[in-house]
Amino acid sequence: MSETASRSAARLRRLARRVAGVIAECNEATRLMTELNMAPDHYVFRSRTMPDTYAEFLYRTSGPLMHEPTARARAAARRHR
């Protein structure tokens, strides 16, 4: 392979990695927004206030809860940037 062909191939790989990263980020954002919009707390009046009863607390937390990624996942994401 000539030097220009290898440079072109490297550029193409970098571009493909960037496009894949953008698509992955869009998929994650869409998943997160869907999760937040479908959460039971989204449909409760006064959702920013504390629950009045224990039953209301259980209802609000019955949906999927948001979790931070693990330290390993955060480190892997930093390496792939």
C-alpha positions in Angstrom: 0.0 0.0 0.0 1.3 3.4 -0.8 1.7 6.1 1.8 -1.2 8.2 0.4 -3.4 5.2 0.4 -2.6 4.4 4.0 -3.2 8.0 5.0 -6.6 7.9 3.2 -7.5 4.6 4.9 -6.5 6.1 8.3 -8.7 9.2 7.7 -11.6 7.0 6.6 -11.3 4.9 9.8 -11.2 8.1 12.0 -14.3 9.4 10.2 -16.1 6.1 10.6 -15.2 6.1 14.3 -16.5 9.6 14.7 -19.8 8.8 12.9 -20.2 5.7 15.0 -19.6 7.8 18.1 -22.2 10.3 17.1 -24.8 7.6 16.4 -24.1 5.9 19.7 -24.5 9.2 21.5 -27.8 9.9 19.7 -29.0 6.4 20.6 -28.1 6.9 24.3 -29.8 10.3 24.4 -33.0 8.9 22.8 -33.0 6.0 25.3 -32.5 8.3 28.2 -35.3 10.7 27.0 -37.7 7.8 26.5 -36.9 6.5 30.0 -37.4 9.9 31.5 -40.7 10.5 29.7 -42.1 7.2 30.6 -41.2 7.4 34.3 -44.2 7.5 36.6 -42.9 10.6 38.3 -43.4 12.4 35.0 -47.2 12.0 35.3 -47.6 13.0 39.0 -48.9 16.4 39.9 -46.3 18.3 42.0 -43.6 16.0 40.8 -40.9 18.3 42.1 -42.2 18.0 45.7 -41.8 15.3 48.2 -44.3 12.5 48.2 -47.1 12.8 50.8 -47.4 9.1 51.6 -45.3 6.1 51.5 -47.6 4.6 48.8 -46.9 7.7 46.6 -43.2 7.3 47.2 -43.4 3.6 46.1 -45.4 4.6 43.0 -42.9 7.3 42.0 -40.0 5.0 42.3 -41.6 2.0 40.6 -40.3 2.9 37.1 -36.7 2.5 36.0 -34.3 4.6 37.9 -31.4 6.5 36.3 -28.1 5.1 37.3 -24.7 6.7 36.7 -22.3 4.6 34.6 -19.7 2.6 36.5 -16.2 4.0 36.8 -15.0 1.4 34.3 -17.6 2.5 31.7 -16.7 6.2 32.3 -13.0 5.4 31.8 -13.7 3.4 28.7 -15.8 6.3 27.3 -12.9 8.8 28.0 -10.4 6.5 26.2 -12.6 6.3 23.0 -12.9 10.0 22.5 
